[in-house]
């Protein structure tokens, strides 16, 4: 698993501002997340296996249908 300890070095106010800006850009359709793979909810175990065994490019989406 990656070490996310470095995140504690960032100022939380600046991070919140960055998140707010990303949400605004997303809401305005100026950015679109890359979806790498989609899995059905019944395949949740496969998702966890995939995450633990390989590097993932883009977001993984778990669908309910």
DSSP file (Angstrom, degrees, kcal/mol; ACC not computed):
  #  RESIDUE AA STRUCTURE BP1 BP2  ACC     N-H-->O    O-->H-N    N-H-->O    O-->H-N    TCO  KAPPA ALPHA  PHI   PSI    X-CA   Y-CA   Z-CA
    1    1 A X              0   0    0      0, 0.0     2,-0.1     0, 0.0    51,-0.0   0.000 360.0 360.0 360.0 144.5    0.0    0.0    0.0
    2    2 A X        -     0   0    0      1,-0.1     2,-0.7     2,-0.0     0, 0.0  -0.363 360.0-116.3 -70.5 151.9    1.2    3.5   -0.7
    3    3 A X        -     0   0    0      1,-0.1     3,-0.4    -2,-0.1    -1,-0.1  -0.803  29.3-179.1 -90.1 116.5    2.4    5.7    2.2
    4    4 A X    >   +     0   0    0     -2,-0.7     3,-1.7     1,-0.2     4,-0.3   0.206  50.8 110.3 -99.8  14.9    0.1    8.7    2.4
    5    5 A X  G >   +     0   0    0      1,-0.3     3,-1.6     2,-0.2     4,-0.2   0.793  66.1  69.0 -59.9 -28.5    2.0   10.2    5.4
    6    6 A X  G >  S+     0   0    0     -3,-0.4     3,-2.0     1,-0.3     4,-0.3   0.775  84.1  72.0 -61.9 -25.4    3.2   13.0    3.1
    7    7 A X  G X  S+     0   0    0     -3,-1.7     3,-1.4     1,-0.3    -1,-0.3   0.781  83.4  68.6 -62.0 -25.4   -0.4   14.3    3.0
    8    8 A X  G <  S+     0   0    0     -3,-1.6    -1,-0.3    -4,-0.3    -2,-0.2   0.651  88.3  67.5 -69.0 -11.7    0.0   15.5    6.6
    9    9 A X  G <  S+     0   0    0     -3,-2.0    -1,-0.3    -4,-0.2     2,-0.2   0.689  83.0  91.9 -78.9 -18.6    2.5   18.1    5.3
   10   10 A X  S <  S-     0   0    0     -3,-1.4     2,-0.4    -4,-0.3     3,-0.0  -0.499  86.2-110.7 -81.9 145.9   -0.1   20.0    3.4
   11   11 A X     >  -     0   0    0     -2,-0.2     4,-2.1     1,-0.1     5,-0.2  -0.601  23.0-140.9 -71.8 127.2   -2.0   22.9    5.0
   12   12 A X  H  > S+     0   0    0     -2,-0.4     4,-2.5     1,-0.2     5,-0.2   0.851  99.0  55.4 -63.5 -34.7   -5.6   21.7    5.4
   13   13 A X  H  > S+     0   0    0      2,-0.2     4,-2.2     1,-0.2    -1,-0.2   0.929 109.3  46.9 -63.7 -43.8   -7.1   25.1    4.4
   14   14 A X  H  > S+     0   0    0      1,-0.2     4,-2.2     2,-0.2    -1,-0.2   0.883 111.6  51.7 -63.9 -38.4   -5.2   25.1    1.1
   15   15 A X  H  X S+     0   0    0     -4,-2.1     4,-2.5     2,-0.2    -2,-0.2   0.918 108.9  50.2 -64.7 -43.1   -6.3   21.5    0.5
   16   16 A X  H  X S+     0   0    0     -4,-2.5     4,-2.5     1,-0.2    -2,-0.2   0.894 110.0  51.0 -62.1 -40.0  -10.0   22.4    1.2
   17   17 A X  H  X S+     0   0    0     -4,-2.2     4,-2.2     2,-0.2    -1,-0.2   0.901 110.1  49.8 -64.2 -40.2   -9.7   25.3   -1.3
   18   18 A X  H  X S+     0   0    0     -4,-2.2     4,-2.5     2,-0.2    -2,-0.2   0.915 111.0  48.9 -64.3 -43.1   -8.2   22.9   -3.9
   19   19 A X  H  X S+     0   0    0     -4,-2.5     4,-2.6     1,-0.2    -2,-0.2   0.917 110.6  50.8 -63.2 -43.1  -11.0   20.4   -3.4
   20   20 A X  H  X S+     0   0    0     -4,-2.5     4,-2.1     1,-0.2    -1,-0.2   0.897 110.5  49.5 -61.4 -40.3  -13.6   23.2   -3.7
   21   21 A X  H  X S+     0   0    0     -4,-2.2     4,-2.5     2,-0.2    -2,-0.2   0.912 110.6  49.8 -66.1 -42.1  -12.0   24.4   -6.9
   22   22 A X  H  X S+     0   0    0     -4,-2.5     4,-2.5     1,-0.2    -2,-0.2   0.909 110.6  50.2 -61.8 -42.0  -12.0   20.8   -8.3
   23   23 A X  H  X S+     0   0    0     -4,-2.6     4,-2.6     2,-0.2    -1,-0.2   0.892 110.4  50.1 -63.4 -39.1  -15.7   20.4   -7.4
   24   24 A X  H  X S+     0   0    0     -4,-2.1     4,-2.0     2,-0.2    -2,-0.2   0.937 111.3  47.9 -64.2 -46.3  -16.5   23.7   -9.1
   25   25 A X  H  <>S+     0   0    0     -4,-2.5     5,-2.9     1,-0.2     6,-0.8   0.898 113.2  48.6 -61.3 -40.6  -14.6   22.7  -12.3
   26   26 A X  H ><5S+     0   0    0     -4,-2.5     3,-1.7     1,-0.2    -1,-0.2   0.926 110.5  50.3 -64.7 -45.0  -16.4   19.3  -12.3
   27   27 A X  H 3<5S+     0   0    0     -4,-2.6    -1,-0.2     1,-0.3    -2,-0.2   0.838 110.1  50.9 -62.5 -33.0  -19.8   20.9  -11.8
   28   28 A X  T 3<5S-     0   0    0     -4,-2.0    -1,-0.3    -5,-0.2    -2,-0.2   0.314 114.5-119.1 -86.4   8.7  -19.1   23.3  -14.7
   29   29 A X  T < 5S+     0   0    0     -3,-1.7    -3,-0.2     2,-0.1    -2,-0.1   0.798  78.8 125.9  57.3  31.4  -18.1   20.3  -16.9
   30   30 A X  S   <S+     0   0    0     -5,-2.9     2,-0.3    -6,-0.2    -4,-0.2   0.660  72.8  31.4 -91.4 -18.9  -14.6   21.7  -17.3
   31   31 A X        -     0   0    0     -6,-0.8     2,-0.4    -9,-0.1    -1,-0.2  -0.974  65.7-164.7-133.9 152.7  -13.0   18.5  -16.1
   32   32 A X        -     0   0    0     -2,-0.3    -6,-0.0    -3,-0.1     2,-0.0  -0.975  24.4-122.9-138.4 121.5  -14.1   14.9  -16.4
   33   33 A X        -     0   0    0     -2,-0.4     2,-0.5     1,-0.1    -2,-0.0  -0.347  28.1-117.6 -63.9 142.2  -12.5   12.0  -14.3
   34   34 A X        -     0   0    0      1,-0.0    25,-3.6    -2,-0.0     2,-0.7  -0.710  22.7-149.3 -80.2 123.0  -11.0    9.2  -16.3
   35   35 A X  E     -a   59   0A   0     -2,-0.5    25,-0.2    23,-0.3    23,-0.1  -0.856  15.9-178.4 -95.6 114.4  -12.9    6.0  -15.6
   36   36 A X  E     -     0   0A   0     23,-2.1     2,-0.3    -2,-0.7    24,-0.2   0.902  64.1  -4.3 -79.1 -43.8  -10.4    3.1  -15.9
   37   37 A X  E     -a   60   0A   0     22,-1.4    24,-2.5     2,-0.0     2,-0.4  -0.992  55.5-146.5-151.1 154.4  -12.8    0.2  -15.2
   38   38 A X  E     -a   61   0A   0     -2,-0.3     2,-0.4    22,-0.2    24,-0.2  -0.975  17.0-176.4-122.6 139.1  -16.4   -0.5  -14.2
   39   39 A X  E     -a   62   0A   0     22,-2.7    24,-3.2    -2,-0.4     2,-0.1  -0.980  27.4-116.4-131.6 144.6  -17.4   -3.5  -12.1
   40   40 A X  E >   -a   63   0A   0     -2,-0.4     3,-2.2    22,-0.2    24,-0.2  -0.486  33.3-112.5 -73.3 154.1  -20.9   -4.7  -11.0
   41   41 A X  G >  S+     0   0    0     22,-2.2     3,-1.7     1,-0.3     4,-0.2   0.847 117.8  62.7 -55.5 -36.2  -21.6   -4.6   -7.3
   42   42 A X  G 3  S+     0   0    0      1,-0.3     3,-0.3    21,-0.2    -1,-0.3   0.681  99.2  57.4 -65.6 -14.8  -21.7   -8.4   -7.2
   43   43 A X  G X>  +     0   0    0     -3,-2.2     4,-1.7     1,-0.2     3,-0.5   0.066  67.4 120.9-100.0  23.8  -18.0   -8.3   -8.3
   44   44 A X  H <> S+     0   0    0     -3,-1.7     4,-2.1     1,-0.3    -1,-0.2   0.846  71.4  56.2 -58.8 -35.8  -16.8   -6.2   -5.4
   45   45 A X  H 3> S+     0   0    0     -3,-0.3     4,-2.1     1,-0.2    -1,-0.3   0.897 105.6  51.9 -63.1 -39.1  -14.4   -8.9   -4.3
   46   46 A X  H <> S+     0   0    0     -3,-0.5     4,-2.8     2,-0.2    -1,-0.2   0.875 106.7  54.3 -63.6 -37.7  -12.8   -8.8   -7.8
   47   47 A X  H  X S+     0   0    0     -4,-1.7     4,-2.7     2,-0.2    -2,-0.2   0.942 108.7  47.5 -60.9 -48.5  -12.4   -5.0   -7.4
   48   48 A X  H  X S+     0   0    0     -4,-2.1     4,-1.9     1,-0.2    -2,-0.2   0.894 112.4  49.5 -63.0 -39.3  -10.5   -5.4   -4.2
   49   49 A X  H  X S+     0   0    0     -4,-2.1     4,-1.6     2,-0.2    -1,-0.2   0.937 111.2  49.6 -62.7 -46.3   -8.3   -8.1   -5.7
   50   50 A X  H  X S+     0   0    0     -4,-2.8     4,-1.7     1,-0.2     3,-0.2   0.917 110.9  49.7 -58.7 -45.3   -7.6   -5.8   -8.7
   51   51 A X  H  < S+     0   0    0     -4,-2.7    -1,-0.2     1,-0.2    -2,-0.2   0.868 113.5  45.5 -63.3 -37.3   -6.7   -2.9   -6.4
   52   52 A X  H  < S+     0   0    0     -4,-1.9    -1,-0.2    -5,-0.2    -2,-0.2   0.734 119.0  39.9 -80.6 -21.0   -4.4   -4.9   -4.3
   53   53 A X  H  < S+     0   0    0     -4,-1.6     2,-0.3    -3,-0.2    -2,-0.2   0.595 115.8  29.3-106.2 -12.8   -2.5   -6.6   -7.2
   54   54 A X  S  < S-     0   0    0     -4,-1.7     2,-0.3    -5,-0.2    -1,-0.1  -0.937  77.2-100.8-144.7 165.3   -2.1   -4.0   -9.9
   55   55 A X        -     0   0    0     -2,-0.3     2,-0.5    -3,-0.0    -3,-0.1  -0.697  39.2-141.6 -85.5 142.9   -1.7   -0.3  -10.5
   56   56 A X        -     0   0    0     -2,-0.3     2,-0.6    -5,-0.1     4,-0.1  -0.886   7.7-155.7-111.2 132.8   -4.9    1.4  -11.6
   57   57 A X        -     0   0    0     -2,-0.5     2,-0.1     2,-0.1    -2,-0.0  -0.937  68.2  -8.8-105.5 117.0   -5.1    4.1  -14.2
   58   58 A X  S    S-     0   0    0     -2,-0.6   -23,-0.3   -23,-0.1     2,-0.2  -0.309 103.5 -40.4  90.2-178.1   -8.2    6.2  -13.7
   59   59 A X  E     -a   35   0A   0    -25,-3.6   -23,-2.1    -2,-0.1   -22,-1.4  -0.532  47.1-136.1 -84.5 149.0  -11.1    5.7  -11.4
   60   60 A X  E     -a   37   0A   0     -2,-0.2     2,-0.5   -24,-0.2   -22,-0.2  -0.935  21.1-158.9-104.2 127.8  -12.7    2.4  -10.7
   61   61 A X  E     -a   38   0A   0    -24,-2.5   -22,-2.7    -2,-0.5     2,-0.6  -0.912   7.1-157.0-111.8 130.8  -16.5    2.6  -10.6
   62   62 A X  E     -a   39   0A   0     -2,-0.5     2,-0.2   -24,-0.2   -22,-0.2  -0.937  18.3-159.0-105.8 121.1  -18.7    0.0   -8.9
   63   63 A X  E     -a   40   0A   0    -24,-3.2   -22,-2.2    -2,-0.6   -21,-0.2  -0.654  20.0-144.9-102.9 156.7  -22.2   -0.1  -10.4
   64   64 A X              0   0    0     -2,-0.2    -1,-0.1   -24,-0.2   -24,-0.1   0.431 360.0 360.0 -98.2  -0.7  -25.5   -1.3   -8.9
   65   65 A X              0   0    0    -24,-0.0    -1,-0.1     0, 0.0   -25,-0.1   0.416 360.0 360.0-121.9 360.0  -27.0   -2.6  -12.1
